[in-house]
């Protein structure tokens, strides 16, 4: 079986419109004023910093990183998961895009979701190495889509 290597975005980018920025700005200003009115200047300063960080992160586009699925495991940039450290995986379609999701072994591990292009090659490579499961949309996925984060 051949190795699969491709460039993938480091996160799923969601465009944010003017209303997203306006909502975040109004909420931040309200919280800053609330902190000022209660003489909690640390809270106001913290809300201002969080507002700036959110706006900076919203403007950031994802970099392309290397996804490698080989005989020993799955590598994403400099991080590698051996097959024994992966509980299960799923490949699913959402609109016109494909995603690879895999869950590392452990109690509190969250699934890692990666946008991919060649789903058939990856499925063929992982077929007998890891258990494939049906993808279930989590509340975090739904919330992330709704908030565009």
C-alpha positions as CSV (number, residue, x, y, z in Angstrom):
1,X,0.0,0.0,0.0
2,X,1.4,3.4,-0.9
3,X,1.8,6.3,1.4
4,X,-0.6,9.3,0.9
5,X,0.9,12.8,1.3
6,X,-0.9,16.0,0.6
7,X,-1.0,19.7,1.7
8,X,-4.0,20.6,3.8
9,X,-5.1,23.8,5.5
10,X,-4.2,23.9,9.2
11,X,-7.8,24.7,10.2
12,X,-11.2,25.1,8.5
13,X,-11.5,28.8,7.5
14,X,-14.9,30.4,7.7
15,X,-15.4,33.8,6.3
16,X,-16.8,36.3,8.7
17,X,-19.0,39.1,7.5
18,X,-19.4,42.6,8.8
19,X,-22.2,41.5,11.1
20,X,-19.8,39.0,12.9
21,X,-17.3,41.8,13.5
22,X,-20.1,44.2,14.6
23,X,-21.5,41.6,17.1
24,X,-18.1,40.9,18.6
25,X,-17.3,44.6,18.8
26,X,-20.6,45.4,20.5
27,X,-20.3,42.6,23.0
28,X,-16.7,43.5,23.8
29,X,-17.7,47.2,24.3
30,X,-20.6,46.2,26.6
31,X,-18.3,44.0,28.7
32,X,-15.6,46.7,28.9
33,X,-18.2,49.3,30.0
34,X,-19.6,46.8,32.5
35,X,-16.1,46.3,34.0
36,X,-15.5,50.0,34.1
37,X,-18.9,50.7,35.8
38,X,-18.1,48.1,38.5
39,X,-14.6,49.5,39.0
40,X,-13.1,46.2,37.8
41,X,-10.5,47.6,35.5
42,X,-8.6,44.3,35.2
43,X,-11.8,42.7,33.7
44,X,-12.1,45.7,31.3
45,X,-8.5,45.4,30.2
46,X,-8.9,41.6,29.8
47,X,-12.0,42.0,27.6
48,X,-10.2,44.6,25.4
49,X,-7.2,42.2,24.9
50,X,-9.6,39.3,24.1
51,X,-11.5,41.5,21.6
52,X,-8.2,42.4,19.8
53,X,-7.1,38.7,19.8
54,X,-10.4,37.6,18.4
55,X,-10.2,40.2,15.6
56,X,-6.7,39.2,14.8
57,X,-7.5,35.5,14.7
58,X,-10.6,36.2,12.5
59,X,-8.4,37.9,9.9
60,X,-5.8,35.1,9.8
61,X,-5.9,32.6,6.8
62,X,-4.8,29.0,7.4
63,X,-1.3,28.0,6.3
64,X,-0.9,24.8,4.3
65,X,0.7,21.9,6.2
66,X,1.7,18.4,5.2
67,X,-0.6,15.5,6.0
68,X,1.1,12.1,5.6
69,X,-0.6,8.7,6.0
70,X,2.0,6.0,5.9
71,X,2.7,2.5,7.3
72,X,3.4,3.7,10.8
73,X,0.7,6.3,11.4
74,X,-0.8,9.7,10.6
75,X,1.5,12.8,10.6
76,X,0.2,16.3,10.5
77,X,3.1,18.8,10.1
78,X,5.5,17.9,13.0
79,X,2.9,15.9,15.1
80,X,2.7,12.2,14.6
81,X,0.1,9.7,15.8
82,X,1.0,6.0,15.6
83,X,-1.9,3.7,14.6
84,X,-1.8,2.1,18.1
85,X,-2.5,5.7,19.5
86,X,-5.6,6.2,17.3
87,X,-9.0,4.8,18.4
88,X,-11.0,5.3,15.2
89,X,-11.4,7.4,12.1
90,X,-14.1,8.5,9.8
91,X,-14.1,10.2,6.4
92,X,-17.2,12.1,5.5
93,X,-18.5,14.7,3.0
94,X,-19.9,18.0,4.0
95,X,-21.2,20.0,1.1
96,X,-18.6,19.7,-1.6
97,X,-15.7,19.1,0.8
98,X,-14.3,15.9,2.4
99,X,-12.9,15.6,5.9
100,X,-10.8,13.1,7.8
101,X,-11.6,12.9,11.5
102,X,-9.7,10.7,13.8
103,X,-9.8,10.3,17.6
104,X,-6.6,9.6,19.6
105,X,-6.7,7.1,22.4
106,X,-7.4,8.6,25.8
107,X,-10.2,9.7,28.1
108,X,-10.5,13.3,27.2
109,X,-9.3,13.3,23.6
110,X,-11.2,15.4,21.1
111,X,-11.5,14.3,17.5
112,X,-9.0,15.9,15.0
113,X,-10.7,17.1,11.9
114,X,-8.7,17.7,8.7
115,X,-10.1,18.9,5.3
116,X,-8.8,16.5,2.7
117,X,-8.9,16.1,-1.1
118,X,-8.2,12.4,-1.9
119,X,-10.6,10.6,0.5
120,X,-10.6,7.3,-1.5
121,X,-6.8,7.0,-1.2
122,X,-6.8,7.7,2.5
123,X,-9.6,5.3,3.2
124,X,-7.8,2.6,1.2
125,X,-4.6,3.3,3.2
126,X,-6.4,3.2,6.6
127,X,-8.8,0.4,5.8
128,X,-7.3,-2.5,7.7
129,X,-5.2,-0.4,10.2
130,X,-7.8,1.5,12.2
131,X,-11.5,1.0,12.9
132,X,-13.7,3.2,10.7
133,X,-16.8,4.6,12.4
134,X,-19.7,6.7,11.2
135,X,-19.1,10.4,11.8
136,X,-21.4,12.0,14.3
137,X,-21.8,15.8,14.3
138,X,-20.9,17.0,17.7
139,X,-22.3,20.1,19.5
140,X,-18.9,21.7,19.2
141,X,-19.0,21.3,15.3
142,X,-22.5,22.9,15.3
143,X,-21.5,25.7,17.6
144,X,-18.3,26.4,15.6
145,X,-20.3,26.6,12.4
146,X,-22.9,28.9,13.9
147,X,-20.3,31.2,15.5
148,X,-18.0,30.9,12.4
149,X,-15.0,30.1,14.6
